[in-house]
Amino acid sequence: MKRITIAALGVSGLAFVLAGWAAAQGDQGTIDRIVDIGKHDSHLMKDLGGLCEIGSRLTGSPRLRKAQEWAAGKFRSYGLSNVHLEQWGEWPMGWEREPGTYAKMVRPFDIDMVFTSPDWTNGTNGPLRGAAVADPKTKADFEKVRGKLKDAWVVTEGIPRRPRGGGEPPPVGDEQAQVQKMVEEAGIAGRVYGARGELVITFGNYREKTFDKHPKLRQVILARSDMDRIKRNLDWGKEVVLECNLDYRWWKGPVPQYNVVAEIPGSEKPDEVVIVSGHLDSWDGPGSQGALDNGTGSCTALEAARILVKAHACPKRTIRFILWSGEEEGLLGSHAYVEAHKAEMDKISAVLVDDGGTDYQGGYVGPEVMRPMMEAAFGPSVKAFPEFPQVYKVVSSIRRQESGSDHASFWKYNVPGFFTIETGRSDYNFIHHTQHDRIEYAIPEYLVQSATNHAIVAYNLACADTLVPRQVPATTPAR
């Protein structure tokens, strides 16, 4: 294996090597077939539809496991080898939000509300109806509403603090802390919070929780217009009644956690690897299908694999496809993978991650030393899709990329990990972790380009004369 660093090359040597990289390509006939299949025989939207039928995929949930088995079946049907679910850990309990969950106002009129609630929190064990009561701020306020709190939904300003471990959100202020404790010991149905706007963002904390030890407080987060409607009617002195069906299921563990792995083996250097990946897990707020975060990235990896096999690609290095899990909880699956395979890190040429929604793959970010090789790798894609230009954005370090995802787990061992630049008209903030993460916001022509580009870049890197060059960290002396 050739391992090249910036410090190891003089100016003339660097120019010579970069010129060689610029010319390094896979077989042109194979590239032409990749482009033809990717552009004219795409299966991507069909696969994305199949994944979204499974639904959102919280890490550790049965829906994620079903999606992992589905994806492994797809890889096998495409003809990949070494297809397996690789365990990276286990959790002490399981939790899943069932599809029948809802929240609505039933008085003074009946209207469904847009909402979410944190994952790994308590449900209602069926529809739970109760009066809406404004949250008391002082002990005097508490005494005024004491008799109304039993089974009430307490309307609370702000959004819930994210709980740490199995405990409740940490209170603030001495009197406020005491009043919160008094309210929550009064037998309330739960707390109702308002989002900052119309987007409701789902989050959660699984750490230190078990089947027996987890927060008992129910929490509902409403879109701002629904929250304002409740407060407005309370201000008018009207009776406001809410009904929530938080159909959440806990079960005892341990619950094993997996990544999905599949390969196209290398013909000459099978122990050297290019990784193409996305994360299969998602948040699971009501309405979300996990379509763009990161169903699209998972399906571009699946489609790239299908294209390469159908094009009879024969890469010199192994192209490994990995669908991560635990990304949303802190890159858990990829971090565990890196630690389990750390002896192999020097033989990984690059890690490609598509995790930015439905826009097209508009290039890559990295140091100058990697630019010629990466530009050569995506050059055929730019030619095939002239309407979708790409760039290589030069930064001082591979770690200076603006987006965080599973590629970052590989930086610890100096492996070039790339988060594809997402370019196009999609508003990712409208989608990210919200109720709008649905397939109707996917843009098919962008995804066709993304899957084809993945296949072209992975194939060219796998056929190049060398691995993608490492960059010596500033704190490491050159050898």
C-alpha positions in Angstrom: 0.0 0.0 0.0 1.3 3.5 -0.8 0.7 6.0 1.9 1.5 9.5 0.8 1.6 12.6 3.0 2.2 16.3 2.2 5.3 16.4 4.2 6.8 13.4 2.4 6.9 15.2 -1.0 9.0 18.0 -2.3 7.4 20.6 -4.7 8.5 18.7 -7.8 7.5 15.4 -6.4 4.1 16.7 -5.4 3.5 18.1 -8.8 4.4 14.8 -10.4 2.1 12.8 -8.1 -0.8 15.2 -8.6 -0.5 14.9 -12.3 -0.7 11.2 -12.1 -3.8 11.4 -9.9 -5.5 13.7 -12.3 -5.2 11.1 -15.0 -6.2 8.1 -12.7 -9.6 6.8 -13.7 -11.5 3.6 -13.9 -12.3 1.9 -17.2 -14.1 4.4 -19.5 -16.4 1.8 -20.8 -17.5 1.0 -17.2 -18.0 4.7 -16.4 -20.2 5.1 -19.5 -22.3 2.1 -18.4 -22.6 3.6 -14.9 -23.8 6.9 -16.3 -26.3 5.2 -18.7 -27.8 3.0 -16.0 -27.8 5.8 -13.4 -29.6 8.3 -15.6 -32.0 6.0 -17.5 -32.7 3.1 -15.3 -32.9 4.5 -11.8 -34.5 2.5 -9.0 -33.9 5.1 -6.4 -37.4 6.6 -5.9 -38.9 3.1 -5.8 -36.5 2.1 -3.1 -37.0 5.3 -1.2 -40.8 4.7 -1.3 -40.2 1.1 0.1 -38.1 2.5 2.9 -40.7 5.2 3.8 -43.4 2.5 3.9 -41.6 1.0 6.8 -41.7 4.5 8.4 -39.4 6.5 10.7 -36.5 4.5 12.2 -35.5 5.4 15.7 -32.2 3.7 16.8 -33.1 0.5 18.7 -36.6 0.3 17.4 -38.3 -2.6 15.6 -38.9 -0.4 12.5 -35.1 0.3 12.2 -34.4 -3.4 12.5 -37.0 -4.1 9.8 -35.4 -1.4 7.6 -32.0 -3.0 8.2 -33.2 -6.4 7.1 -34.9 -4.8 4.1 -31.7 -3.0 3.1 -29.6 -6.2 3.5 -32.1 -8.0 1.3 -31.7 -5.2 -1.3 -27.9 -5.6 -1.3 -28.2 -9.3 -1.7 -30.7 -9.0 -4.6 -28.3 -6.7 -6.4 -25.6 -9.3 -6.1 -23.3 -7.8 -3.5 -21.1 -10.0 -1.3 -20.4 -10.2 2.5 -23.9 -8.7 3.2 -24.5 -8.7 7.0 -25.7 -6.8 10.0 -22.7 -6.0 12.1 -23.4 -5.4 15.8 -21.8 -2.4 17.3 -23.4 -2.4 20.7 -26.6 -2.9 22.7 -29.0 -0.9 24.8 -30.6 -1.9 28.1 -34.2 -1.2 26.9 -36.3 -0.7 23.8 -38.7 2.1 22.9 -40.9 2.9 20.0 -43.5 5.5 19.1 -46.6 3.8 17.5 -48.3 5.3 14.5 -51.6 6.0 16.3 -50.2 8.8 18.4 -52.1 12.2 18.3 -52.8 15.4 20.2 -55.9 17.6 19.8 -58.0 20.3 21.4 -61.6 19.1 22.1 -62.9 22.2 23.8 -64.0 24.9 23.1 -63.8 23.3 19.7 -62.4 20.1 18.2 -59.1 20.5 16.2 -56.1 18.3 15.6 -52.8 19.8 16.7 -49.3 19.6 15.2 -47.0 18.2 17.8 -44.1 16.0 18.9 -42.7 14.8 22.2 -39.2 13.6 23.2 -38.2 10.1 22.4 -37.7 7.7 25.4 -40.3 9.4 27.5 -43.6 8.2 29.0 -46.8 7.6 27.0 -50.4 7.8 28.1 -51.6 4.2 27.8 -54.5 5.3 25.7 -56.2 8.6 25.1 -55.7 11.0 28.1 -58.1 13.9 28.3 -57.7 16.8 30.7 -58.2 20.5 31.2 -55.5 22.9 30.0 -54.1 24.9 33.0 -51.6 27.7 32.8 -48.4 26.8 34.5 -48.1 28.6 37.9 -44.9 30.5 38.4 -45.0 31.2 42.1 -46.4 29.5 45.2 -49.2 32.0 45.3 -50.1 31.1 41.7 -49.9 27.4 42.6 -52.5 27.8 45.4 -54.9 29.4 42.9 -54.9 26.4 40.6 -54.1 23.6 43.1 -57.6 22.1 42.8 -57.4 22.0 38.9 -54.1 20.2 38.5 -55.2 16.6 38.9 -55.1 15.0 35.3 -54.6 18.5 33.8 -52.3 19.3 30.9 -50.1 22.2 32.2 -49.4 24.8 29.6 -45.8 25.8 30.0 -43.7 28.6 28.4 -40.7 27.7 26.4 -39.6 24.2 25.2 -38.6 21.4 27.5 -35.0 21.1 28.6 -33.4 18.0 27.3 -33.2 15.6 30.2 -29.9 14.1 31.3 -30.1 10.4 31.7 -33.1 8.9 33.6 -33.9 12.1 35.5 -36.3 14.9 34.9 -35.3 18.2 33.2 -33.2 20.2 35.7 -35.3 23.1 37.2 -34.1 26.7 37.4 -34.5 29.1 40.3 -35.3 28.1 43.9 -39.0 29.1 44.0 -39.6 28.0 40.5 -38.0 24.6 41.2 -40.2 24.1 44.2 -43.3 25.1 42.2 -42.4 22.8 39.4 -42.0 19.9 41.8 -45.3 20.7 43.5 -47.1 20.8 40.1 -45.6 17.5 38.9 -46.5 15.8 42.2 -50.1 17.0 41.9 -51.1 14.2 39.5 -51.0 16.2 36.2 -51.4 14.5 32.9 -48.3 16.2 31.6 -46.7 19.4 30.4 -47.5 21.1 27.1 -44.9 23.3 25.5 -44.9 25.6 22.4 -42.3 25.4 19.7 -40.7 28.6 18.5 -42.5 28.4 15.2 -44.5 26.0 13.1 -41.7 23.5 12.9 -41.8 20.9 15.7 -38.4 19.3 16.2 -38.1 15.8 17.7 -35.2 14.9 20.0 -34.5 12.5 22.9 -32.0 11.1 25.3 -31.7 7.3 25.7 -28.7 7.4 28.1 -29.0 5.9 31.6 -32.6 4.9 30.9 -33.9 1.4 31.4 -37.3 -0.3 31.3 -37.7 0.4 35.1 -35.8 3.7 35.3 -37.0 6.5 33.0 -38.7 9.9 33.3 -42.4 9.7 34.3 -43.3 13.2 33.2 -45.2 13.3 29.9 -44.2 16.1 27.5 -45.9 17.5 24.4 -44.4 20.1 22.1 -47.0 22.0 19.9 -46.5 24.1 16.8 -46.6 27.8 17.8 -50.0 28.5 16.3 -51.6 25.6 18.3 -50.0 26.8 21.5 -51.1 30.4 20.8 -54.7 29.1 20.2 -54.7 27.4 23.6 -53.3 30.4 25.4 -55.6 32.8 23.7 -58.7 30.8 24.8 -57.4 30.5 28.3 -56.8 34.3 28.4 -60.5 34.7 27.3 -61.5 32.7 30.2 -62.8 29.7 28.2 -62.6 26.1 29.3 -59.9 24.4 27.2 -59.7 20.7 27.2 -56.9 18.7 25.4 -56.7 15.0 24.5 -53.4 13.3 23.8 -52.8 9.7 22.8 -49.1 9.1 23.3 -48.8 5.5 22.2 -45.3 4.7 23.3 -44.0 1.3 24.0 -41.1 0.3 26.3 -39.7 -3.2 26.6 -36.8 -4.8 28.5 -33.4 -5.3 26.9 -30.8 -5.8 26.0 -31.5 -4.6 22.5 -28.6 -5.2 20.0 -27.7 -2.3 17.7 -26.4 -2.9 14.1 -24.9 -1.3 11.0 -25.7 -2.8 7.6 -22.6 -3.8 5.6 -22.2 -5.0 2.0 -19.3 -5.2 -0.5 -18.1 -5.3 -4.1 -14.8 -7.0 -3.6 -11.6 -5.5 -5.1 -10.0 -7.5 -7.9 -6.4 -6.5 -7.1 -6.3 -4.9 -3.7 -9.3 -6.4 -1.8 -7.9 -5.3 1.6 -8.0 -1.7 0.5 -11.4 -0.1 0.8 -13.5 2.8 -0.4 -16.6 3.3 1.9 -19.9 4.6 0.6 -22.4 5.3 3.3 -25.4 7.0 4.9 -27.3 6.6 8.1 -30.4 4.5 8.2 -31.7 5.6 11.6 -33.9 8.7 12.0 -35.9 10.6 14.5 -39.5 9.5 14.6 -41.8 12.5 15.4 -45.4 12.3 14.3 -45.7 12.7 10.5 -42.0 12.0 9.8 -41.0 9.1 7.6 -37.2 9.7 7.9 -37.3 10.3 4.2 -34.6 13.0 3.7 -32.8 12.5 7.0 -31.5 10.1 6.0 -33.6 7.9 3.8 -32.2 9.7 0.7 -28.6 9.1 1.8 -29.2 5.5 2.5 -31.0 5.0 -0.9 -28.2 6.8 -2.8 -25.8 4.3 -1.3 -28.1 1.4 -2.2 -28.6 2.7 -5.7 -24.9 3.3 -6.3 -24.3 -0.4 -5.3 -27.0 -1.6 -7.8 -25.6 0.6 -10.6 -22.1 -0.7 -10.1 -23.1 -4.3 -10.1 -25.3 -3.9 -13.1 -22.5 -2.0 -15.0 -20.2 -5.0 -14.3 -17.8 -2.7 -12.5 -14.6 -4.5 -11.4 -12.8 -2.1 -9.0 -9.3 -2.8 -8.0 -10.1 -2.0 -4.4 -13.1 -3.2 -2.4 -16.1 -0.8 -2.4 -17.9 -1.2 0.9 -21.4 0.1 1.5 -22.4 0.8 5.1 -25.7 2.0 6.4 -25.1 3.3 9.9 -27.3 3.5 12.9 -27.1 5.6 16.1 -26.1 8.6 14.0 -28.7 10.8 15.5 -27.7 10.0 19.0 -24.0 10.9 18.4 -22.5 9.0 15.5 -22.6 5.9 17.7 -22.6 3.2 14.9 -19.7 4.7 12.9 -17.7 5.5 16.0 -18.0 1.9 17.2 -17.2 0.6 13.7 -14.0 2.7 13.6 -12.8 1.4 17.0 -13.6 -2.2 16.1 -11.7 -1.9 12.8 -9.0 0.5 13.8 -6.3 -1.9 12.6 -7.7 -1.4 9.1 -7.9 2.4 9.0 -4.6 2.8 7.1 -6.2 0.8 4.2 -9.3 2.8 3.9 -8.9 5.2 1.0 -11.9 7.5 1.7 -15.3 7.5 3.3 -18.1 9.1 1.4 -21.2 10.2 3.3 -24.5 11.6 1.8 -26.5 13.1 4.7 -27.7 16.5 3.7 -31.2 15.8 2.3 -32.5 15.7 -1.2 -30.2 18.2 -3.0 -27.7 16.9 -5.5 -24.1 16.1 -4.7 -22.4 19.3 -5.5 -18.8 18.4 -4.6 -16.5 17.8 -1.6 -14.6 19.7 1.0 -11.0 18.9 2.0 -7.3 20.0 1.9 -5.5 21.0 -1.2 -3.5 17.7 -1.3 -6.7 15.7 -2.0 -8.2 18.1 -4.5 -6.7 16.8 -7.8 -7.6 13.2 -7.0 -11.1 14.0 -5.9 -11.7 16.3 -8.9 -10.5 13.6 -11.2 -12.9 11.2 -9.5 -16.0 13.3 -10.0 -15.0 14.8 -13.4 -17.0 12.2 -15.4 -20.1 13.0 -13.3 -19.8 16.7 -14.1 -19.6 15.8 -17.8 -22.6 13.5 -17.5 -24.7 16.0 -15.6 -23.6 19.5 -16.9 -26.7 21.0 -15.3 -25.4 19.9 -11.8 -21.9 21.5 -11.5 -19.6 20.4 -8.7 -16.8 22.0 -6.8 -13.9 21.0 -4.5 -13.8 23.5 -1.7 -10.2 23.7 -0.3 -9.9 24.0 3.5 -6.8 23.8 5.7 -7.9 20.5 7.2 -10.3 17.6 6.5 -11.8 18.5 9.8 -12.9 21.9 8.6 -16.0 20.6 6.9 -19.1 22.5 7.9 -21.4 19.5 8.4 -21.2 16.7 11.0 -22.1 13.1 10.2 -20.5 9.6 10.2 -17.5 10.6 8.1 -16.2 12.5 11.1 -15.8 9.3 13.1 -12.9 8.4 10.8 -10.9 11.6 11.3 -9.5 10.2 14.6 -7.4 7.9 12.5 -6.6 10.4 9.7 -8.9 8.7 7.2 -10.2 11.1 4.5 -14.0 11.3 5.3 -16.1 13.5 3.0 -19.6 14.9 3.6 -20.9 15.5 0.1 -21.8 19.2 -0.5 -25.5 19.5 -1.0 -26.5 21.9 -3.8 -30.0 22.8 -5.0 -33.3 24.3 -4.2 -34.4 22.2 -1.1 -34.8 23.9 2.2 -33.2 21.4 4.6 -34.1 23.4 7.7 -37.7 22.9 6.8 -37.1 19.1 6.9 -34.4 18.4 9.4 -35.8 16.5 12.4 -39.3 18.0 11.8 -42.8 16.7 10.8 -41.9 17.5 7.2 -39.3 14.7 6.8 -41.5 13.0 4.2 -41.0 11.6 0.7 -43.1 14.2 -1.0 -40.2 16.7 -0.5 -37.7 14.4 -2.3 -36.5 15.8 -5.6 -36.0 12.8 -8.0 -33.7 14.4 -10.5 -31.3 15.4 -7.8 -31.2 11.9 -6.3 -30.5 10.4 -9.7 -27.4 12.6 -9.9 -26.4 11.8 -6.3 -26.6 8.0 -6.7 -24.8 8.1 -10.1 -22.1 10.4 -8.7 -21.6 8.2 -5.7 -21.0 5.2 -8.0 -18.6 7.1 -10.3 -16.5 8.6 -7.5 -16.3 5.3 -5.5 -15.4 3.4 -8.7 -12.7 5.9 -9.7 -11.2 6.1 -6.2 -11.2 2.3 -6.0 -9.3 2.1 -9.3 -6.8 4.9 -8.7 -3.1 4.2 -8.4 -2.9 5.2 -4.8 -5.1 5.7 -1.8 -6.5 9.2 -1.3 -3.5 11.0 0.4 -3.5 11.6 4.1 -2.9 14.9 5.6 -0.3 15.0 8.5 -2.0 16.6 11.6 -0.3 19.9 12.5 0.8 18.4 15.9 2.4 15.4 14.3 6.1 15.7 13.2 6.8 14.8 9.5 8.7 11.6 9.0 
